Amino acid sequence: MITAHEDGASAMDDPAILDRAGELERVLLTQDDDLLAEATRRQRGGIPFHGVIYAHQLRVSIGTCVHNLEIIAKAGEPEDLGNRVQFLPF
C-alpha cells in the first residue's frame, strides 16, 4: 500500500491520480467524491483505469473499511476491479 502523499501525488488533480495508479498497477481507495466522479466519467467514456474503492467518510467507519478491504484482498485479484468502482460498505 502507498498513499498519494508518500508517492508525491497529493497535489495532482484527480485524472492524474487515476493515471498514476494505473502506472503503478494499483487500485485506489478514496473518500473523495470528485475522484469518484472522475472514475464514473471514465466508465461512461470507456477510458480504462485500475479500479476505485470508495468509502464515504461520514457513513463508513475505519473498522468497516478495513474489514471490507480484507475481504476484497482475500477474495480476488486487483485486476478484478479493473474499470470498476466498488462501494463500501458491502
For each residue, the residues with C-beta under 8 A, 3 or more apart:
1:
2: 6 7 24 26
3: 6 7 10
4: 7 9 10 12 17
5: 8 9 10
6: 2 3
7: 2 3 4 10 20 24
8: 5
9: 4 5 12 16 17 20
10: 3 4 5 7
11:
12: 4 9 16 17 20
13: 16 17
14: 17 18 32 34 35 37 38
15: 18 19 38
16: 9 12 13 19 20
17: 4 9 12 13 14 20 21 28 35
18: 14 15 21 22 28 35 38 39 42 49 50 52
19: 15 16 22 23
20: 7 9 12 16 17 23 24
21: 17 18 24 26 27 28 49 50
22: 18 19 25 26 48 49 50
23: 19 20
24: 2 7 20 21
25: 22 50 78
26: 2 21 22 50 78
27: 21 50 51 52 53 78 81
28: 17 18 21 35 50 51 52 53
29: 52 53 55 65 69
30: 35 36 52 53 54 55
31: 54 55 56 57
32: 14 35 36
33: 36 37
34: 14 37 38
35: 14 17 18 28 30 32 38 39 52 54
36: 30 32 33 39 40 52 54 85
37: 14 33 34 40 41
38: 14 15 18 34 35 41 42
39: 18 35 36 42 43 49 52 54 85
40: 36 37 43 44 85
41: 37 38 44 45 47
42: 18 38 39 45 46 47 48 49 83
43: 39 40 46 47 83 84 85
44: 40 41
45: 41 42
46: 42 43
47: 41 42 43
48: 22 42 82 83
49: 18 21 22 39 42 52 82 83
50: 18 21 22 25 26 27 28 78 81 82
51: 27 28 78 80 81 82 83 84 85 86
52: 18 27 28 29 30 35 36 39 49 81 84 85 86
53: 27 28 29 30 69 72 81 85 86 88
54: 30 31 35 36 39 85 86 87 88
55: 29 30 31 59 60 64 65 68 87 88 89
56: 31 59 60
57: 31 60
58:
59: 55 56
60: 55 56 57 64 65 88 89
61: 64 65
62: 65 66
63: 66 67
64: 55 60 61 67 68 88 89
65: 29 55 60 61 62 68 69 88 89
66: 62 63 69 70
67: 63 64 70 71
68: 55 64 65 71 72 88 89 90
69: 29 53 65 66 72 73 88
70: 66 67 73 74
71: 67 68 74 75 90
72: 53 68 69 75 76 81 86
73: 69 70 76
74: 70 71
75: 71 72
76: 72 73 80 81
77: 80
78: 25 26 27 50 51 81 82
79: 82
80: 51 76 77 84
81: 27 50 51 52 53 72 76 78 84 86
82: 48 49 50 51 78 79
83: 42 43 48 49 51
84: 43 51 52 80 81
85: 36 39 40 43 51 52 53 54
86: 51 52 53 54 72 81
87: 54 55
88: 53 54 55 60 64 65 68 69
89: 55 60 64 65 68
90: 68 71
